[in-house]
Amino acid sequence: MKLITFTESSRTRIGLLQGEQIVDLSQTAPALPDDMLTLLEAGDTALQEAAKHADAATHFAAADVVIEAPIRRPPKILAIGLNYQAHAKESNMDIPKYPVVFTKQATSANGPYAPIHSPQETKMLDYEGELGIVIGKRCRRVSKDDASKVIAGFCVLNDVSVREWQFLATPPQFTMGKSWDTHNPFGPAIVTADEVDPHHLMLRTFVNGELRQETNTDDLIFNCYDIIEFLSTAFTLEPGDIIATGTPSGVGAAMQPQATLQIGDTVKVEIEGLGFIENEVIAEPDTAAIR
């Protein structure tokens, strides 16, 4: 099942993606919540009810609506650094003994086809194509063996990074470098865990059609279940939390010469079985505001 959030006629609700067509769950299953976070919080019974409509007659073409981030404001966005063997090598860093954890602020969440803002503070805006985990159950101290039970599904994610803040500031500012508004596009759908093996998926990232990253998720140092066990040791994971599992080799900052993102570039990240996201880089508009 491919769960999406979409906007049509100025109304946002959830649906099921069937190829290039959409089942509007507000029409086929009106008793279900109309937003993704509430659906996940409702638990297995709600997801099972949604799954009953996976083959229902469709209502809209995907091209005729706006596909939003599946969860427009995730409770938490957690991320793992240096988690592919090849990426550790290109970064000239040792293989970590434990997952390297950082956070992205929830306001960085962005739609799968929405623009990425390039702020005036950076000349080193970079892409990181990643597999995203969507948590489906409130949980704490989950064993690796049980970790699959708390996953609602998987998605495609781009961990956009402002490298000056991440690495060159003194001291380095991972949270600032990773958390700019719009710098976490993800989607296009939450593909439920029964449909894919997350540890054997091809991942590719393209910039303006040029292949920059290509790997299989079997190169992960810490797999999805390792990550959930590690994170949940310290804090509770909640429905709707997003975990970015790390990026493979091929990031722009590691290329010789460096090939970071410029205004006008288009970044496409695709993962086998999950679809793709594609985002244009634009100059950050004037977003100064007090509300």
PyMOL commands that set and color helices and strands:
alter all, ss='L'
color gray80, all
select helices_A, chain A and resi 25-28+36-41+44-51+62-64+85-90+106-108+144-150+163-168+174-178+217-219+224-234+252-254
alter helices_A, ss='H'
color red, helices_A
select strands_A, chain A and resi 2-8+11-18+21-24+60-61+66-68+77-81+100-104+109-110+116-118+125-126+129-135+151-158+161-162+184-192+202-207+210-216+242-244+266-271+275-283
alter strands_A, ss='S'
color yellow, strands_A
deselect
rebuild
show_as cartoon
